């Protein structure tokens, strides 16, 4: 087993990795930017070192700085978490060149799957279903028009190095190709430093289903069933669940087998995810994420597997603890991402100081958070504050627990997306499992000022608690004045950020 690890990340994933390492007896080293000096991941690590000022480019994306901390702390491995440098081949390469263990796949694998056109070529060769389109970057608008004509409209132009919806344009008419291509190239160059763009068929209202994979250095590859992540806003997931309410056992088996073929095609080692789009009884490869996913807890809840523990064991050279036949699928789990955004005000980012935090509990409820009372929430990083996960014997139980847990969750001082999530848990199409990536666009009533009758009970309780604890901050009057169902915990009274540790503790 590894003796020590530098966690090259922040927030809830850094804390999640630190806790798993602690259980395995691995010494943990955290890094922190100036605003994160007193963050929970810093306080829970065995050692913590400053990495730079608030901007990520000067702190959490500083490869040389991270490796210098690893050297000073005598860390023997680096866990990238997700986001930041997790899928940067040059980071994985720099870590191994420094004589350290990278807790993840090889740089070659990351590089191959990070290039979307290369990934499509490899998947086709491995017999994995791929959305019809090109497997080489487009050279001109004329070539894009010909490819779109062969594929059939509508099509989507996508950045080869893309992700998160950047460098992407949906095109429904041939005459719109030149402008859309120019825009996609321009955005891709700005976001990724690579303007390569390809074309593929645009699937209307698909479901987004992904399969959790794991490989080891002994040639074993398994999948741990699927998750559905169809509820999204601008390609950013809001609600995830496992298993999908759509798949039957035969289709689940076919999708899992395709994901394993994808992993073997790139000699995959560690935790990874193959994402598929599903429509009309067919599924197609979308991309492979060469890292742990934000939504990994729902898989852990239905399989009773600690995926971060498996990451450490595989990185230590051990074989996978379970083979395919030994991985259970028990019950149903749902995850809601709790972000510092105002969903009823166009998802405007929210800032402030967390004045209070009260997390739900009880059977089948889990909170993976990276905040505490006193945490300062700014605009420098992803708005994810934490994840609320529930598990039950079936989907109905998991949903009911999520409704209850969302009603108990209290985050004071910062607006969050909790009220929208509570409405989703009551919405009839969601309850029936009728989902697609266009779910939010097709349900504008979720954003209406009037509160649906089904959601009033939770809001009445929340409003009463708010009135009791508002301490003159004006939030209740703002709700009455605007008619907007803002988070009742959005504007609490802040407290000072606690003093942080020194350079090392």
BASEVO-972589 format. One line per 4 residues: number of its first residue (from 0); their letters; for each residue y, x, z of C-alpha. Coordinates in nm, 3 decimals, decimal comma. Layout:
NUM = A = Y X Z | ...;
This chain:
0 = XXXX = 0,000 0,000 0,000 | 0,354 0,116 -0,073 | 0,530 0,266 0,229 | 0,890 0,172 0,150;
4 = XXXX = 1,092 -0,025 -0,104 | 1,452 -0,050 -0,213 | 1,542 -0,412 -0,294 | 1,790 -0,386 -0,581;
8 = XXXX = 1,934 -0,734 -0,543 | 2,116 -0,970 -0,309 | 2,108 -1,325 -0,172 | 1,801 -1,538 -0,127;
12 = XXXX = 1,569 -1,334 -0,348 | 1,651 -1,011 -0,164 | 1,575 -1,182 0,166 | 1,253 -1,330 0,022;
16 = XXXX = 1,134 -0,986 -0,090 | 1,229 -0,825 0,241 | 1,029 -1,080 0,437 | 0,718 -1,033 0,223;
20 = XXXX = 0,746 -0,655 0,252 | 0,786 -0,679 0,629 | 0,460 -0,873 0,657 | 0,283 -0,597 0,465;
24 = XXXX = 0,427 -0,322 0,684 | 0,655 -0,189 0,406 | 0,986 -0,038 0,519 | 1,274 -0,217 0,347;
28 = XXXX = 1,604 -0,078 0,220 | 1,884 -0,316 0,123 | 2,200 -0,254 -0,074 | 2,523 -0,449 -0,045;
32 = XXXX = 2,856 -0,482 -0,216 | 3,165 -0,506 -0,002 | 3,168 -0,890 0,021 | 2,797 -0,887 0,115;
36 = XXXX = 2,839 -0,652 0,409 | 2,729 -0,913 0,661 | 2,487 -1,105 0,436 | 2,146 -1,214 0,571;
40 = XXXX = 1,952 -0,978 0,341 | 2,150 -0,687 0,483 | 2,093 -0,789 0,844 | 1,716 -0,839 0,794;
44 = XXXX = 1,639 -0,510 0,619 | 1,528 -0,200 0,808 | 1,812 -0,005 0,648 | 2,116 -0,107 0,445;
48 = XXXX = 2,355 0,096 0,231 | 2,685 0,012 0,057 | 2,661 0,012 -0,321 | 3,020 -0,055 -0,430;
52 = XXXX = 3,295 -0,317 -0,459 | 3,248 -0,684 -0,546 | 3,217 -0,666 -0,928 | 2,847 -0,649 -1,018;
56 = XXXX = 2,912 -0,380 -1,278 | 3,033 -0,154 -0,999 | 2,761 -0,243 -0,746 | 2,436 -0,426 -0,819;
60 = XXXX = 2,433 -0,316 -1,185 | 2,505 0,048 -1,101 | 2,174 0,216 -1,188 | 2,283 0,565 -1,084;
64 = XXXX = 2,414 0,432 -0,753 | 2,093 0,244 -0,679 | 1,878 0,547 -0,749 | 2,102 0,759 -0,527;
68 = XXXX = 2,049 0,512 -0,241 | 1,673 0,524 -0,303 | 1,688 0,904 -0,280 | 1,894 0,903 0,040;
72 = XXXX = 1,675 0,639 0,203 | 1,352 0,808 0,088 | 1,234 0,482 -0,069 | 0,915 0,510 -0,274;
76 = XXXX = 0,951 0,193 -0,481 | 1,216 -0,041 -0,622 | 1,187 -0,420 -0,639 | 1,444 -0,568 -0,881;
80 = XXXX = 1,420 -0,933 -0,772 | 1,550 -1,150 -1,057 | 1,879 -1,145 -1,243 | 2,096 -0,833 -1,245;
84 = XXXX = 1,871 -0,545 -1,362 | 1,533 -0,719 -1,334 | 1,474 -0,740 -1,711 | 1,654 -0,423 -1,813;
88 = XXXX = 1,408 -0,181 -1,970 | 1,645 0,110 -1,910 | 1,643 0,037 -1,537 | 1,262 0,026 -1,518;
92 = XXXX = 1,254 0,350 -1,714 | 1,510 0,518 -1,488 | 1,314 0,417 -1,179 | 0,986 0,561 -1,305;
96 = XXXX = 1,159 0,873 -1,441 | 1,289 0,930 -1,087 | 0,930 0,936 -0,963 | 0,949 0,590 -0,802;
100 = XXXX = 0,731 0,282 -0,845 | 0,895 -0,006 -1,031 | 0,764 -0,335 -0,889 | 0,731 -0,508 -1,224;
104 = XXXX = 0,601 -0,457 -1,577 | 0,651 -0,139 -1,777 | 0,973 -0,060 -1,960 | 0,783 -0,093 -2,290;
108 = XXXX = 0,674 -0,447 -2,203 | 1,023 -0,549 -2,092 | 1,171 -0,405 -2,410 | 0,920 -0,580 -2,637;
112 = XXXX = 0,967 -0,922 -2,479 | 1,344 -0,884 -2,439 | 1,382 -0,879 -2,818 | 1,319 -1,242 -2,915;
116 = XXXX = 1,224 -1,167 -3,275 | 0,982 -0,893 -3,169 | 0,837 -1,131 -2,911 | 0,786 -1,399 -3,177;
120 = XXXX = 0,604 -1,150 -3,402 | 0,373 -1,046 -3,121 | 0,300 -1,401 -3,018 | 0,213 -1,505 -3,374;
124 = XXXX = -0,024 -1,210 -3,397 | -0,186 -1,313 -3,067 | -0,240 -1,669 -3,182 | 0,019 -1,820 -2,948;
128 = XXXX = 0,195 -2,126 -3,101 | 0,553 -2,034 -3,198 | 0,837 -2,266 -3,304 | 0,866 -2,240 -3,686;
132 = XXXX = 1,142 -2,000 -3,789 | 1,213 -1,636 -3,871 | 1,073 -1,329 -3,703 | 1,343 -1,090 -3,827;
136 = XXXX = 1,720 -1,097 -3,771 | 1,929 -1,279 -4,030 | 2,123 -1,056 -4,273 | 2,362 -1,317 -4,413;
140 = XXXX = 2,463 -1,683 -4,415 | 2,272 -1,729 -4,743 | 1,953 -1,603 -4,581 | 2,016 -1,833 -4,285;
144 = XXXX = 2,056 -2,131 -4,522 | 1,730 -2,050 -4,700 | 1,544 -2,007 -4,371 | 1,687 -2,331 -4,235;
148 = XXXX = 1,586 -2,513 -4,553 | 1,231 -2,386 -4,522 | 1,215 -2,476 -4,152 | 1,387 -2,813 -4,183;
152 = XXXX = 1,702 -2,933 -4,011 | 1,811 -2,940 -3,737 | 1,778 -2,570 -3,658 | 1,907 -2,345 -3,385;
156 = XXXX = 2,056 -2,000 -3,441 | 1,963 -1,779 -3,148 | 2,056 -1,430 -3,033 | 1,760 -1,190 -3,052;
160 = XXXX = 1,864 -1,033 -2,721 | 1,981 -1,364 -2,576 | 1,930 -1,580 -2,275 | 2,108 -1,848 -2,074;
164 = XXXX = 2,228 -2,028 -2,385 | 2,456 -1,746 -2,501 | 2,459 -1,666 -2,872 | 2,304 -2,002 -2,955;
168 = XXXX = 2,421 -2,268 -3,202 | 2,251 -2,593 -3,305 | 2,305 -2,670 -3,677 | 2,229 -3,004 -3,841;
172 = XXXX = 2,376 -2,951 -4,191 | 2,352 -2,661 -4,436 | 2,729 -2,648 -4,484 | 2,775 -2,568 -4,114;
176 = XXXX = 2,557 -2,256 -4,127 | 2,830 -1,993 -4,202 | 3,058 -2,093 -3,915 | 2,773 -2,135 -3,669;
180 = XXXX = 2,622 -1,799 -3,764 | 2,955 -1,621 -3,723 | 3,002 -1,780 -3,381 | 2,652 -1,695 -3,263;
184 = XXXX = 2,683 -1,333 -3,379 | 3,023 -1,296 -3,214 | 2,902 -1,441 -2,884 | 2,580 -1,236 -2,890;
188 = XXXX = 2,771 -0,913 -2,944 | 3,006 -0,993 -2,656 | 2,727 -1,095 -2,415 | 2,449 -0,850 -2,504;
192 = XXXX = 2,601 -0,580 -2,722 | 2,363 -0,691 -2,996 | 2,468 -0,936 -3,266 | 2,121 -0,992 -3,412;
196 = XXXX = 2,050 -1,362 -3,467 | 1,743 -1,548 -3,594 | 1,671 -1,911 -3,681 | 1,409 -2,154 -3,559;
200 = XXXX = 1,349 -2,527 -3,575 | 1,547 -2,721 -3,317 | 1,322 -2,946 -3,114 | 1,503 -3,263 -3,009;
204 = XXXX = 1,451 -3,366 -2,647 | 1,158 -3,135 -2,569 | 1,013 -3,078 -2,226 | 1,045 -2,728 -2,082;
208 = XXXX = 0,715 -2,616 -1,930 | 0,632 -2,264 -1,817 | 0,316 -2,090 -1,700 | 0,308 -1,841 -1,414;
212 = XXXX = 0,118 -1,523 -1,506 | -0,008 -1,221 -1,319 | -0,166 -0,901 -1,448 | -0,290 -0,588 -1,276;
216 = XXXX = -0,360 -0,228 -1,378 | -0,736 -0,298 -1,391 | -0,715 -0,519 -1,699 | -0,716 -0,853 -1,518;
220 = XXXX = -0,476 -1,129 -1,624 | -0,465 -1,477 -1,472 | -0,239 -1,777 -1,485 | -0,144 -1,981 -1,180;
224 = XXXX = -0,087 -2,314 -1,355 | 0,240 -2,449 -1,488 | 0,583 -2,562 -1,373 | 0,812 -2,812 -1,541;
228 = XXXX = 1,181 -2,718 -1,562 | 1,316 -2,983 -1,798 | 1,616 -3,092 -1,588 | 1,880 -2,843 -1,696;
232 = XXXX = 2,249 -2,807 -1,754 | 2,346 -2,575 -2,038 | 2,003 -2,409 -2,022 | 2,037 -2,351 -1,646;
236 = XXXX = 1,760 -2,517 -1,447 | 1,846 -2,756 -1,162 | 1,512 -2,911 -1,062 | 1,164 -2,764 -1,104;
240 = XXXX = 0,821 -2,895 -1,014 | 0,457 -2,798 -1,021 | 0,244 -2,917 -1,181 | 0,406 -3,097 -1,474;
244 = XXXX = 0,376 -3,474 -1,461 | 0,306 -3,467 -1,838 | -0,003 -3,251 -1,886 | -0,361 -3,363 -1,858;
248 = XXXX = -0,631 -3,113 -1,756 | -0,726 -3,027 -2,116 | -0,369 -2,955 -2,220 | -0,306 -2,761 -1,899;
252 = XXXX = -0,606 -2,544 -1,985 | -0,488 -2,483 -2,343 | -0,137 -2,389 -2,233 | -0,269 -2,157 -1,963;
256 = XXXX = -0,502 -1,984 -2,208 | -0,216 -1,935 -2,457 | -0,003 -1,779 -2,183 | -0,281 -1,537 -2,092;
260 = XXXX = -0,313 -1,435 -2,459 | 0,062 -1,372 -2,461 | 0,036 -1,148 -2,156 | -0,255 -0,951 -2,295;
264 = XXXX = -0,064 -0,895 -2,620 | 0,190 -0,683 -2,431 | -0,041 -0,528 -2,165 | 0,136 -0,723 -1,895;
268 = XXXX = 0,129 -0,598 -1,535 | 0,284 -0,785 -1,243 | 0,441 -1,129 -1,217 | 0,572 -1,292 -1,534;
272 = XXXX = 0,628 -1,629 -1,693 | 0,566 -1,763 -2,041 | 0,800 -2,051 -2,125 | 0,700 -2,324 -2,369;
276 = XXXX = 0,874 -2,620 -2,529 | 0,655 -2,930 -2,545 | 0,709 -3,226 -2,774 | 0,488 -3,495 -2,928;
280 = XXXX = 0,166 -3,344 -2,803 | 0,247 -2,990 -2,924 | 0,372 -2,688 -2,735 | 0,545 -2,378 -2,867;
284 = XXXX = 0,626 -2,036 -2,722 | 0,991 -2,006 -2,620 | 1,010 -1,671 -2,438 | 0,852 -1,454 -2,173;
288 = XXXX = 1,038 -1,371 -1,854 | 0,926 -1,027 -1,742 | 1,002 -1,083 -1,376 | 0,960 -1,321 -1,086;
292 = XXXX = 1,130 -1,658 -1,147 | 1,378 -1,843 -0,927 | 1,135 -2,135 -0,917 | 0,833 -1,934 -0,803;
296 = XXXX = 0,810 -2,119 -0,466 | 0,673 -2,438 -0,625 | 0,381 -2,237 -0,762 | 0,327 -2,081 -0,419;
300 = XXXX = 0,321 -2,426 -0,258 | 0,050 -2,567 -0,487 | -0,166 -2,252 -0,501 | -0,121 -2,112 -0,146;
304 = XXXX = -0,053 -1,773 -0,309 | 0,228 -1,542 -0,196 | 0,349 -1,414 -0,534 | 0,572 -1,143 -0,387;
308 = XXXX = 0,280 -1,011 -0,183 | 0,078 -1,000 -0,505 | 0,363 -0,803 -0,667 | 0,344 -0,540 -0,398;
312 = XXXX = -0,036 -0,522 -0,408 | -0,043 -0,481 -0,787 | 0,234 -0,219 -0,773 | 0,022 -0,033 -0,516;
316 = XXXX = -0,267 -0,019 -0,765 | -0,479 -0,295 -0,616 | -0,669 -0,548 -0,825 | -0,560 -0,912 -0,822;
320 = XXXX = -0,685 -1,083 -0,503 | -0,809 -1,391 -0,695 | -0,952 -1,454 -1,038 | -0,881 -1,763 -1,247;
324 = XXXX = -1,158 -1,979 -1,104 | -1,045 -1,907 -0,750 | -0,684 -2,023 -0,785 | -0,640 -2,377 -0,648;
328 = XXXX = -0,398 -2,647 -0,761 | -0,331 -2,865 -0,460 | -0,079 -3,145 -0,446 | 0,269 -3,140 -0,595;
332 = XXXX = 0,584 -2,938 -0,522 | 0,949 -2,983 -0,618 | 1,237 -2,737 -0,596 | 1,609 -2,820 -0,603;
336 = XXXX = 1,856 -2,539 -0,662 | 2,147 -2,561 -0,420 | 2,450 -2,411 -0,590 | 2,817 -2,370 -0,501;
340 = XXXX = 2,942 -2,607 -0,769 | 3,111 -2,948 -0,785 | 2,892 -3,154 -1,022 | 3,128 -3,453 -1,021;
344 = XXXX = 3,417 -3,231 -1,124 | 3,259 -3,075 -1,431 | 3,046 -2,831 -1,228 | 3,353 -2,634 -1,130;
348 = XXXX = 3,252 -2,330 -0,926 | 3,328 -2,361 -0,556 | 3,436 -2,091 -0,315 | 3,491 -2,070 0,057;
352 = XXXX = 3,330 -1,962 0,381 | 3,013 -2,130 0,503 | 3,131 -2,290 0,827 | 2,797 -2,435 0,926;
356 = XXXX = 2,440 -2,439 0,800 | 2,171 -2,680 0,906 | 1,850 -2,667 0,706 | 1,581 -2,939 0,702;
360 = XXXX = 1,233 -2,895 0,838 | 0,915 -3,086 0,897 | 0,581 -3,095 0,712 | 0,591 -2,974 0,355;
364 = XXXX = 0,956 -2,858 0,359 | 1,070 -2,504 0,281 | 1,416 -2,348 0,258 | 1,468 -2,018 0,073;
368 = XXXX = 1,831 -1,934 0,135 | 2,061 -1,636 0,123 | 2,349 -1,769 0,332 | 2,437 -1,815 0,698;
372 = XXXX = 2,733 -1,949 0,891 | 3,016 -1,710 0,810 | 2,893 -1,617 0,462 | 3,177 -1,586 0,213;
376 = XXXX = 3,103 -1,753 -0,121 | 3,308 -1,608 -0,407 | 3,307 -1,603 -0,785 | 3,155 -1,261 -0,844;
380 = XXXX = 2,789 -1,366 -0,845 | 2,554 -1,648 -0,944 | 2,639 -1,972 -0,755 | 2,284 -2,008 -0,618;
384 = XXXX = 2,305 -2,045 -0,239 | 1,944 -2,132 -0,177 | 1,646 -2,340 -0,282 | 1,505 -2,647 -0,114;
388 = XXXX = 1,134 -2,697 -0,177 | 0,904 -2,980 -0,075 | 0,528 -3,023 -0,109 | 0,308 -3,326 -0,077;
392 = XXXX = -0,035 -3,461 -0,159 | 0,107 -3,606 -0,481 | 0,437 -3,628 -0,670 | 0,549 -3,940 -0,488;
396 = XXXX = 0,515 -3,774 -0,147 | 0,697 -3,460 -0,267 | 0,986 -3,672 -0,402 | 1,019 -3,874 -0,083;
400 = XXXX = 1,023 -3,556 0,122 | 1,288 -3,409 -0,105 | 1,508 -3,716 -0,061 | 1,477 -3,684 0,314;
404 = XXXX = 1,533 -3,308 0,312 | 1,843 -3,332 0,091 | 1,985 -3,584 0,338 | 1,931 -3,341 0,625;
408 = XXXX = 2,070 -3,033 0,452 | 2,419 -2,948 0,578 | 2,632 -2,671 0,428 | 2,987 -2,678 0,556;
412 = XXXX = 3,288 -2,514 0,397 | 3,167 -2,501 0,036 | 3,106 -2,777 -0,220 | 2,747 -2,792 -0,344;
416 = XXXX = 2,545 -2,983 -0,601 | 2,342 -3,164 -0,333 | 2,482 -3,515 -0,402 | 2,379 -3,499 -0,768;
420 = XXXX = 2,031 -3,381 -0,674 | 2,000 -3,672 -0,430 | 2,086 -3,914 -0,711 | 1,826 -3,757 -0,941;
424 = XXXX = 1,559 -3,811 -0,676 | 1,635 -4,188 -0,694 | 1,669 -4,223 -1,073 | 1,394 -4,439 -1,235;
428 = XXXX = 1,317 -4,209 -1,531 | 1,278 -3,913 -1,298 | 1,055 -4,112 -1,067 | 0,839 -4,210 -1,366;
432 = XXXX = 0,820 -3,851 -1,493 | 1,010 -3,934 -1,814 | 1,192 -3,603 -1,859 | 1,340 -3,382 -2,128;
436 = XXXX = 1,591 -3,100 -2,155 | 1,848 -3,370 -2,245 | 1,788 -3,557 -1,918 | 2,137 -3,509 -1,771;
440 = XXXX = 2,314 -3,592 -2,097 | 2,109 -3,911 -2,125 | 2,193 -4,021 -1,771 | 2,573 -4,017 -1,741;
444 = XXXX = 2,546 -4,274 -1,462 | 2,438 -3,990 -1,235 | 2,795 -3,860 -1,255 | 2,970 -4,196 -1,213;
448 = XXXX = 3,213 -4,248 -0,925 | 3,025 -4,558 -0,806 | 2,727 -4,471 -0,592 | 2,395 -4,626 -0,706;
452 = XXXX = 2,261 -4,871 -0,450 | 1,946 -4,665 -0,401 | 2,151 -4,366 -0,286 | 2,391 -4,542 -0,052;
456 = XXXX = 2,189 -4,506 0,265 | 2,196 -4,124 0,261 | 2,566 -4,120 0,178 | 2,648 -4,367 0,457;
460 = XXXX = 2,476 -4,140 0,708 | 2,649 -3,836 0,562 | 2,988 -4,007 0,573 | 2,940 -4,100 0,936;
464 = XXXX = 2,854 -3,743 1,026 | 3,149 -3,622 0,823 | 3,390 -3,854 1,004 | 3,255 -3,732 1,336;
468 = XXXX = 3,292 -3,364 1,251 | 3,578 -3,346 1,002 | 3,827 -3,203 1,256 | 4,125 -3,315 1,054;
472 = XXXX = 4,037 -3,134 0,733 | 4,115 -3,433 0,509 | 3,784 -3,454 0,320 | 3,715 -3,819 0,410;
476 = XXXX = 4,058 -3,924 0,293 | 4,005 -3,731 -0,029 | 3,682 -3,918 -0,096 | 3,856 -4,251 -0,037;
480 = XXXX = 4,154 -4,148 -0,251 | 3,960 -4,017 -0,552 | 3,652 -4,235 -0,531 | 3,441 -3,926 -0,605;
484 = XXXX = 3,117 -3,884 -0,410 | 3,184 -3,524 -0,314 | 2,939 -3,338 -0,094 | 3,007 -3,447 0,264;
488 = XXXX = 2,967 -3,086 0,365 | 3,213 -2,955 0,109 | 3,522 -2,886 0,315 | 3,430 -2,788 0,668;
492 = XXXX = 3,635 -2,554 0,879 | 3,554 -2,192 0,801 | 3,483 -1,915 1,047 | 3,539 -1,546 1,016;
496 = XXXX = 3,286 -1,332 0,834 | 3,096 -1,135 1,098 | 3,144 -0,758 1,099 | 2,877 -0,583 0,898;
500 = XXXX = 2,671 -0,274 0,958 | 2,786 0,072 0,886 | 2,653 0,284 0,607 | 2,312 0,285 0,762;
504 = X = 2,154 0,108 1,054;
